[in-house]
Amino acid sequence: MSKGSNIKEELRNREELLPLLEYFLKEKNPYFSFPEETGNKIRQTRINIIVRNALFLSEFEQILENLKQAGISVILLKGLMMEGMYPDGLRTFSDIDLLVRKEDMCRAGMILKRLGYSENSEPRKEAVNIRKNAGYAKEGAVPVIVECHYRLGPCPYMDRPEPYRLFRDSRTVRIGNVDARVLSYEDLLIHLALHIFSHIPNSCIVSVCDIRQIVTYCGDDIDWEVFIEKVDHYRLAMPVRFALEKAMELFEIPIPAYVLGKLAEIKNGRRENFIFKLMKSRKTLPANLGKLFFGFRTVRKIRLILCMTFPSRRYILERYKSAKPGFFLFYYSRYIKENFTTAFLWLTDNL
């Protein structure tokens, strides 16, 4: 890790990331050890992660087999796909992310429901189109969440990269007991970079660690010329360069020097450069202004808030099981009051 890095502090803030912190510290110094109390906590955390990840893997295997039988192709994203690049019990994740072709979203949802998943209730159908994904959950001792995406990338890069290219260039790997499609190494780096970019001004430390693992242990499999060509084609030089530089601030990553040089040669518009400069600011006001001007998250959030504030009649009746059609206006006003407050705090807390 590079000097002056604050990665220790960032990793310490989340208990489930302590095993990851220990892993990187021991790579640097094999004789390093935490105090006994912290060491015991880390061992228990790793056991919990291993058990939880095994459950998610079992669910994924079942989901994938059922989707294959229905002729539906999906790409496994991040999380579970990245786990194999770390020792057991280090890479934690909260859900199973799948890239699904838009025309297969409805059928994929039906299969998940048949497997015991419930679709997240949406205030209006437009909410799925705004977010470009649909969520499903299965209750249990450990709830399992599945997110089906038909677009990747944060606003304003929602339509980049193009899904058909991601499927075309995907590769197949063995995950558990099934052969699963995952992103090519080049597309995976771009996807992780956009994920980091979407969390400005925070570091999105897990995705930073993922970039480090891919480049360090799979660098020979990355076609850097293809990577640069794709970044240029998708017009993503600015967010990708930012993410790689952020990763290299925290770790010593063997990215070929010419890669960053060629990315720097790709010119961005003056407006994009100005807004990005604001977003990189360590001060809250300029960073949030940059996000607002960029339409970065904010436009989608406002549209989602409108969906929340003015939900459909069907959603109200589903949300309040005791609601009766004759008392619809009562429950409608109650819903607006509680959710408008939540939505307003959500928007102002993190533009």
N, C-alpha and C positions, 0 to 999 in steps of 0.2 A: 504494500500500500504506500502511496506517495506521502511525502511529508506534509504536515499541516492538514491531513484529512480528518474530517469530523465523523468518519464512518462509525467509530466506536460508540459515540454518543447516539447516533441515529439508530444503531442496532440495539443498543441497551434500552431504548425507549419502548421496545416491544418484546415482551418476554418470549414469544414464540420464535423470535429471531436470534436469541442467545446462542443456540447451537451453531448457527451460521457464523456468528461473530467468533466463537471459539475455533471453528474450522479455519477461518482466514488467519487468525492469530497464530495457530499452530503450524500453518503452512510457512509462516514467516519465521517462527521459532518453535521447533518440535518439542522443546522442553517447557513451553509455556503451560501454566495451569491456573485456573481460577481458585479462589478459596473453596474449601470443602462444601460449604452451604450452597454456593452458586453452582459448583460442579454437580451436586446432587440434583439441583433444580434442572440443570441442562440435561442430565441423563433421563429424568422423568419426562421432560418436554420432548426429547427425541423419541421415547417410547410412545408417547401420545400421538406424535406426528406419524410415526410408522403405522400405528393401528388405524388412524384416521385415513391416511393415504391408501392403505390396503382396502378399506371399505370403498373409497372413491374409485379405486381401480376396478374392483369387482363390479360396481355399478356401471362403469364405463364399458367394460367387456360385454355386459348384458345389453346395454344400449346399442353398442356398435354392431353386435350380431343381429339384433332386430332391425336396425337401419339397413344393414347389408341385405338381409332377406327381402326387404321392401324395395331394394334397388336404389337406395339413397346414399350418396357419397358425402362424407363430411371430413373436415380437417380438424384435428385436435390442436388447440392453441395453448401456448404457455403452460402454466401450472403443472398438471399431470404429465404433460409432454416433457417438461424441463426436469422433472424429478430425477430421471435416470442420469443426469449430468452431475449429480451430487452424491455423496455418501448417504446411506439410509438415514432418514429422520432429520434432514436439514432443510429441504425445500418444502415449505408449507404453502398451501393454497386454499382458497375458500369455496371454489366452485369448479365445475367442469365446463370449459369454454369450447364451443364447437362453431366452426364456420360451415354454414349450410347454404346451398344455392337458394336464391329467393323463391324459385318456383317449388322448392321442396319444403319450405318452412311449415306449411299447413300439415302436410303428411308427417313430417318429423314430430310435430306437436302431438298429433293423434297417437303416434307410437309411444311417446313419453307418457301420455295419459294412460295408455293401456298398461304401462309398466308401473303404474302407481303414482305418477307425478301429477301435481296440480299446477295449472298455468297461473302465473301471477295475474291477479285481477287488475285490469286496466281501466282508468276513468273513462277513456274513450279509445276507440280502435286506432285513432291517429297516433297515439303514444308510441306504439310499436314502430311505426314508420319514422317517427322523430328520432327514436333511439337506435333504430336499425337492428334491434335484437328483441327476443322474447325470452322471458325467464320462466323456469319450471322448478318446483320444489317437491321433495318427498320427505315426509315426516319420519322420525325415528330417533333412536338414542343419539345418533349423529345425523342431523338433517343434511340432505344432499341437494345442492342447487345446480341446475344445468342452465347455461345461457347459450341460446342459439343465435348466432350473429349471421347476417347476410351482407354486412359491410364492415370494413375495418377502418381504423384511423379516426382521430379526434376531429371535430369541427375546427378549421374549415377544410380539413383533408379527408372528409368522410368518404369520398368516392375514389380515393387513392390509397393503396394500390387496387387495381381492378380485380374483383373476385375471380373472373374466369382465368386470368393469368396466374393467380395463386393456385387454383386447382390444376392448371396445366403444368406448372413447374413443381408441384408438390412431390414429396418422396414418401416411401413406405418404410416404417420401422416396426420392430417388434416391441410391443408394450404389454407386459404381463403375458397373457396367453393369446393375444390377438395381434394381427398385422394392422396397423393404423396409419392413415395418411397424416403427414405433418407438413408444415411449411418447408420450403427449401431453406438452406442456411442463409442465403442472401435475403429472402423475404422475411425470414425470422428476425434477422438483425434489424431490418427496416421496421417491422412490427413492434419490436421491443423499443426501438428508438422513438417511435411515435407515442408509445405508452409513457415513456419517460417525459417526453415533451408535453403530454397532456396534463402532467401533474406539476408544471411550473407554478410556483417557485420551489416546490418540494423536490426531493431527489428521486422518489420512487425507487428506493434502494434495492428492492428485490429484482426489478428489471435491470438495474445497473449490474448487480451480481450475475444475472443471467448472461448479459453480454460478455462479461469477463470469462465465464465458464465456456461459452461457445467459442470465443476467439482463442482462448488458451488451450483448450483440449480438442477442438475441431477445426482449428485454423487451416490445416492442410486441405480440408474439404470445402473451404470457402473460395469461390471464384470471385476475387476482388474486382476484376474488370467487369464482370456481370453485375456485381453489386453496385458499382459506380454508374453503369449504364441504366440500371433500374431506378436508382435515386434520381438521375437526370431526367429519365422518361416521366417519372411521376411528379417531377418538380418538388422534390422533398429535401433538397440539399441543406436548407437552413435548419429544419428540425432534426435531421439526422446528424449533421455536424455538431449541433448543440449536444445531443445525447451522447455521442462518442466522446466529445471533449469532457463532458460531465463524468463519464465512466473512467476516463483516463486521469481525472483529478483524484479519484478514489483508489484506483488500482494501477499497477504496472501491466498494461495490456499490450500484447505484441501485435498491434495493428500496424501494417506497413506504412511507413511515413508518407509514401506517395499517395495513399488513399485519402488522407486528410487534405493533402495538397490539391488533389484533383477536385475534391468536394468544394474547397475554398475557391477554386477557379470558376465554379458554376455561379453565375450572377443571379442575385435576387433583385426584385423591384425595390425602389426607394421606400415605398410605403411599407412593404413587408419588413425591410431592415429597421425602419424607425419603430414600428410596432414591436418587433422582436426585442429591440434595445430596451423598450419600456418593460416588457415581460421579464427580462433577465434581471431587472432591478431587484436589489435586496430589500427595497422599501415597499410596503404594502400598496400604497396608493398608486405609484407608477405601474407596478405589476398588474394590478387589477384594471387600470385604465387600458393597458396593453391588451389584456384579455377581452375587454369590452369592445375596443376598436377592431380587434381581430375577428370578432364573432366567435371567439374561442370558448366553447362550452355555453357561453351566456345565452346565445340565441336559442339553442335547444332547451336550456333550462327555462327560459321565459315561456316557450311554447308548451313545455311539460307542465309548468305552473298553471297555464290557462286551462289545460286539460284537467288538472286537479281541482281547480276552482269551479269549473263548469262541467261536472261529470254527467254522464248519461243517466237516464232513468234506470236502466238495467243495472248499472254499477251500484247505484244507491241501494237498490233493493237487494243486491247480492251482498253488499258490504254490511248492511244492517238486516240480519236475517229476520229480526222481529218486525221489520218495517212492513207496513201494509200500504197498498197503492193509494188508499184514501188519505193517508197521512204523509204523502210523498213530500210536500212542501216543508213540513216540519223537519224531516230527516235531511232534506236538501240544505236547509239553512244551517242545521247543526253541522253538516259536513263542511260547508263553506267556512264557517267560523273556525273550526279546529285546523283545517288544512291550509287556509289562507295564511294563518299565523306560521305554521310549519314551513310553508313554501317561501314566505318572505324571509324568515331566518335562514333558510337554506341558500337563498340567492345572495343575501348580504354577507353571509359568513364566508362564502368562497365563490366569487364570481368566476 
